Amino acid sequence: MILQSIVIITFILIIASLGSALFHLINHKTEEQSHKTVKSLTFRITLSVILFIFLFIAVATGLFKPHGLGSRIHLQKPVPSDATQ
């Protein structure tokens, strides 16, 4: 449950940072606003990379088990071939 909360909070922060960058981009009247846009986008990219690494480590260590379309493919056992024919 705590892993899901961390992921959801990170997604909310990414969207808020993207909104902040859009706000500063629309109000691009000074050089300072341009730097704020770059800082917001840099923060968003950093959060996205951290989230990706966190999810990768969580799946690799077994803390987070994906359940979707691809998870059942890996669980299927191969069909044994009939060697007597």
Steps between C-alpha positions, in 0.01 A plus 500: 500500500782740579664432163180591320474819705856598409431442130174698508657791687790504254259506205313791657828687550598435137167638375526802733850572373381473142218744577745739662723487193200569276401797715850648483518429126175685431607797715845512335561871535839512667818298508415389855180335378706307244725369777195400705369303202830318463516427873145359498570277202830385649323414824237303305763303308689426821182375669418283199845340497490441876153344468619273219804385700285448811247289309776299333663421835163422660409253225850346495501441877143372508358785710265590218339229291353618171158367414387570151522377148868402503511337842315185395727440202803453723316264734396251232702180483625391160314212341717187510580360161418139431839332438354153429370585155 
